[in-house]
Amino acid sequence: MDGQENREQQVERWYRTWRPYLFSIAYRMLGSATDAEDAIQDVFVSLQRIERDEAEEIRNEKAYLAKLIVNRCLNHLKSAGRRKEDYVGEWLPIPIVDRSEPLPEDAAERKEDISYALLVLLERLNPLERAAFVLRETMDCDYAEIALLLDKSETNCRQLVSRAKRKLETDRKGERSSGPPAAWASGSEHPKELELVRRFVSAFSRGQIEELASLLTEDAILLMDGGGRVHAAINPIYGRERSLALLKAMYSNSLAGARFEYVETKEAGPSIAAWREDRLIALLMFDWGPDRVGGESLRRLFTIYNPDKLKLLGLAPPAEAGAQS
């Protein structure tokens, strides 16, 4: 009985100590907080069943737990890949949303978060490429650690990361696509981005296309996720002119009469929840970057319409229309 209690205490300590680390791996591999939590839950349920002798032999608990979560995530990605092949349109990751205003001391933590734009690009990788890239470029693991976690040689792991970078570099169309983990961070400058989002909402809610045009880069991209449940563009929309045409259609149709609320997403910073009465109908996330005249412009707009995904955000209707102008 004492051994059983000690084992339970050990598992509980592991959970308290390593859950944030395991969640970072799982979320970046899966692109869904719900799926990441499920993977962690599965890991710790399985730990309750290990023999006492086996538990006592664990010398590096961090590596042991990381291997368990990576394996769970790889299995999930392989099965989810088949479902995503049948998914209608773009599959966008499910962000972590918070209504609270970020504090100044949160800035350092935000710098360590990976960007939502990168999470979207990671969907282009196969499971092993994604795992190797996440571990190397966002978790700062060395190749010896990655080799142990993936049961591959260090040479193979280097090849996986290199192949992943090449794929991402192609998709990012010339943006920085290699380097230390900081190169993949969200880098959110909250006050500046919040002001840009306010300008976007002000122009969009009034149908001021010229003002919207001034906020978009020439090669802006709009991506929508309706999942076949609601009407949304199936393919990415490329370029300022085509993007403006779609924004005009959104203003007149899918978001007509919507109330807009400012929310904070962990990966994209200041974002917009669109409400119709008490129903969340869309989440808009922004990827801002330097333009050719030294300012900041919108490079990508990500819009989730799929009601199944919106439900997973856990947002209750706002008390008032916070962002509506």
SVG drawing of the C-alpha trace seen along z (x, -y; Angstrom):
<svg xmlns="http://www.w3.org/2000/svg" viewBox="-29 -55 53 59">
<polyline fill="none" stroke="black" stroke-width="0.4" points="0.0,0.0 2.8,-2.4 4.5,-1.6 1.3,-2.3 0.9,-5.7 4.5,-6.6 4.0,-5.9 0.9,-8.0 2.8,-10.8 5.6,-10.5 3.2,-10.7 1.5,-13.7 4.9,-15.4 5.8,-14.7 2.5,-16.2 3.0,-19.4 6.6,-19.7 6.5,-18.8 3.0,-19.5 3.9,-22.9 6.8,-21.5 4.8,-18.6 2.0,-20.9 4.4,-23.0 5.5,-20.0 2.0,-18.6 0.4,-21.8 3.1,-22.7 2.9,-19.2 -0.9,-19.0 -2.1,-22.5 -5.0,-22.1 -5.0,-22.7 -7.8,-20.2 -5.8,-17.4 -2.7,-18.4 -4.5,-18.1 -5.9,-14.7 -2.5,-13.5 -1.1,-14.6 -4.0,-12.9 -3.4,-9.7 0.3,-9.8 -0.4,-10.2 -3.2,-7.6 -0.7,-5.1 1.9,-6.1 -0.5,-5.0 -0.2,-1.5 3.6,-1.1 5.2,1.3 7.1,0.0 10.4,1.5 10.0,-0.2 9.3,-3.6 12.3,-3.3 14.5,-2.7 13.6,-6.0 16.7,-8.2 15.8,-11.1 12.1,-11.8 12.1,-14.8 13.3,-12.7 11.1,-9.8 8.0,-11.9 8.9,-13.8 9.3,-10.5 5.9,-9.4 4.2,-12.6 6.0,-12.7 4.9,-9.1 1.3,-10.0 1.4,-13.0 2.9,-11.1 0.2,-8.4 -2.4,-11.2 -0.9,-13.0 -0.9,-9.8 -4.5,-9.1 -5.5,-12.8 -3.7,-13.0 -6.2,-10.7 -9.1,-12.8 -7.5,-16.0 -7.2,-14.6 -11.0,-14.6 -11.3,-18.0 -13.1,-20.7 -10.7,-23.6 -7.9,-24.9 -7.4,-23.3 -6.3,-26.0 -4.9,-25.3 -7.1,-26.0 -5.5,-28.9 -5.5,-29.5 -7.8,-32.5 -7.8,-34.7 -10.0,-37.7 -7.7,-39.2 -5.5,-42.1 -1.8,-41.0 0.4,-42.4 3.8,-44.1 5.6,-41.2 4.0,-38.8 6.0,-40.2 9.0,-37.9 6.7,-34.8 5.0,-36.0 8.4,-36.3 8.9,-32.6 5.6,-31.5 5.7,-30.4 3.6,-32.4 0.2,-31.4 1.6,-31.8 4.2,-29.1 1.6,-26.8 -0.3,-27.0 2.8,-26.3 3.6,-23.2 0.5,-21.6 2.5,-21.2 5.0,-18.8 4.6,-15.1 4.5,-13.8 8.2,-13.0 9.3,-16.3 7.0,-18.2 8.2,-16.4 11.9,-16.9 11.4,-20.6 9.3,-21.4 11.9,-19.7 14.9,-21.4 13.6,-24.8 11.0,-25.6 12.1,-23.5 15.8,-23.9 16.6,-20.2 20.0,-19.0 20.1,-16.3 21.2,-13.6 18.0,-14.3 15.9,-14.3 17.4,-11.0 16.4,-9.4 12.9,-10.8 12.2,-9.7 14.2,-6.5 16.2,-7.7 19.9,-8.4 21.2,-11.9 22.0,-12.0 18.4,-11.1 17.1,-13.8 19.3,-16.4 17.8,-15.4 14.3,-15.6 14.8,-19.2 16.6,-20.3 13.7,-18.9 11.2,-20.6 13.0,-24.0 13.1,-23.7 9.4,-23.1 8.6,-26.0 11.0,-28.2 9.1,-27.5 5.7,-28.3 6.9,-31.4 7.9,-32.9 11.2,-34.5 10.5,-35.2 13.2,-34.2 12.9,-30.4 15.9,-29.2 18.0,-30.1 17.6,-29.8 14.2,-29.3 13.8,-33.1 13.4,-33.3 10.2,-31.3 8.7,-33.2 5.6,-35.2 7.5,-38.4 4.2,-40.1 4.5,-43.9 1.2,-44.2 0.5,-48.0 1.5,-48.4 -0.4,-45.4 -3.5,-46.3 -3.6,-49.7 -3.3,-48.1 -6.2,-45.7 -8.3,-48.7 -7.6,-50.4 -8.6,-47.2 -11.9,-46.8 -12.7,-50.5 -12.2,-50.3 -13.9,-46.9 -17.0,-47.7 -17.6,-50.8 -16.7,-49.2 -13.9,-51.6 -12.0,-49.6 -9.3,-52.3 -8.4,-52.3 -8.2,-48.5 -6.0,-48.6 -3.5,-50.8 -3.2,-48.1 -2.5,-45.2 0.9,-44.2 0.9,-43.8 1.3,-40.0 -1.2,-39.7 -2.8,-36.2 -6.3,-35.4 -6.9,-31.9 -10.3,-30.7 -11.4,-27.5 -15.1,-26.7 -14.6,-22.9 -17.5,-22.5 -19.9,-23.6 -20.3,-27.2 -19.6,-29.1 -15.9,-30.1 -13.1,-30.3 -11.7,-26.8 -8.3,-27.9 -6.0,-30.7 -6.6,-34.1 -3.3,-35.7 -2.6,-39.4 -4.0,-42.7 -6.6,-43.2 -8.1,-39.7 -7.9,-39.9 -9.8,-43.3 -12.5,-41.8 -13.0,-38.9 -13.0,-41.3 -15.7,-43.3 -17.7,-40.1 -17.2,-39.3 -18.4,-42.7 -21.6,-42.3 -22.2,-38.6 -20.6,-36.3 -19.8,-39.1 -22.6,-41.5 -24.1,-43.0 -21.6,-41.2 -20.3,-42.6 -16.6,-42.6 -14.7,-41.8 -11.0,-42.2 -9.5,-39.0 -5.9,-37.9 -4.6,-34.7 -1.4,-33.2 0.1,-32.8 -1.3,-35.7 -1.7,-38.4 -4.6,-40.9 -7.4,-39.1 -11.1,-39.6 -14.1,-37.5 -17.1,-38.1 -20.5,-37.6 -24.0,-37.6 -26.4,-37.9 -25.0,-35.4 -23.3,-33.1 -19.6,-33.2 -19.5,-33.1 -15.8,-33.8 -12.3,-34.4 -10.0,-36.6 -6.2,-36.5 -3.6,-38.7 0.0,-38.3 1.7,-41.7 5.1,-42.4 7.3,-45.2 6.2,-46.8 8.3,-48.5 7.9,-52.0 9.1,-51.1 5.7,-50.5 3.7,-47.5 1.1,-45.9 -1.1,-42.8 0.7,-39.9 -1.9,-37.2 -5.4,-37.1 -6.6,-33.8 -10.3,-33.4 -11.9,-30.4 -15.6,-30.0 -16.0,-26.2 -18.5,-26.1 -17.0,-22.9 -13.6,-24.7 -15.2,-27.9 -16.9,-25.9 -13.6,-24.5 -12.4,-28.1 -14.7,-28.2 -15.7,-31.8 -18.9,-32.9 -20.8,-35.9 -19.3,-39.2 -21.1,-41.5 -20.8,-44.3 -19.5,-44.7 -16.0,-45.6 -14.4,-46.3 -17.5,-47.5 -17.0,-51.0"/>
</svg>
